[in-house]
Amino acid sequence: MNKDKVKGSVDQVKGELKEQWGRLTDDQSQVAEGKMDKAKGKLKEGYGEVKDKLTD
């Protein structure tokens, strides 16, 4: 597992937390930020997987 996959997973968790906090506090900007962080994390994780496959 490379660092891109780890960072992607961390970003997804962080995004989920932000999104849930935004829903709890009724802060739509936090919800949007959380969704963006989750999407960014998924992209990083996907990039890491492709990178792993190419280096094997």
C-alpha positions as CSV (number, residue, x, y, z in Angstrom):
1,M,0.0,0.0,0.0
2,N,1.5,3.3,-1.0
3,K,1.1,6.7,0.5
4,D,-1.4,7.9,-2.1
5,K,-3.8,5.2,-1.2
6,V,-3.4,6.0,2.5
7,K,-3.9,9.7,2.0
8,G,-6.9,8.9,-0.1
9,S,-8.4,6.8,2.7
10,V,-7.7,9.5,5.2
11,D,-9.3,12.2,3.0
12,Q,-12.4,10.0,2.7
13,V,-12.7,9.6,6.4
14,K,-12.1,13.3,7.0
15,G,-14.7,14.2,4.4
16,E,-17.3,11.9,5.9
17,L,-16.7,13.5,9.3
18,K,-17.0,17.0,7.9
19,E,-20.1,16.0,6.1
20,Q,-21.8,14.5,9.2
21,W,-20.7,17.5,11.3
22,G,-22.2,19.9,8.7
23,R,-25.5,17.9,8.8
24,L,-25.5,18.0,12.6
25,T,-24.9,21.7,12.8
26,D,-27.0,22.5,9.7
27,D,-24.0,24.0,7.9
28,Q,-24.4,23.4,4.2
29,S,-20.9,24.6,3.4
30,Q,-19.4,22.0,5.7
31,V,-21.5,19.3,4.0
32,A,-20.3,20.5,0.6
33,E,-16.6,20.5,1.8
34,G,-17.1,17.1,3.2
35,K,-18.4,15.8,-0.1
36,M,-15.5,17.4,-1.9
37,D,-13.0,15.8,0.5
38,K,-14.5,12.4,0.0
39,A,-14.3,12.8,-3.8
40,K,-10.7,14.0,-3.6
41,G,-9.9,11.0,-1.4
42,K,-11.5,8.5,-3.8
43,L,-9.4,10.0,-6.7
44,K,-6.2,9.8,-4.6
45,E,-7.0,6.2,-3.6
46,G,-7.7,5.3,-7.3
47,Y,-4.5,7.0,-8.4
48,G,-2.6,5.0,-5.8
49,E,-4.1,1.7,-7.0
50,V,-3.1,2.4,-10.6
51,K,0.3,3.4,-9.4
52,D,0.7,0.1,-7.5
53,K,-0.4,-1.9,-10.6
54,L,2.1,-0.1,-12.8
55,T,5.0,-0.7,-10.4
56,D,4.3,-4.4,-9.9
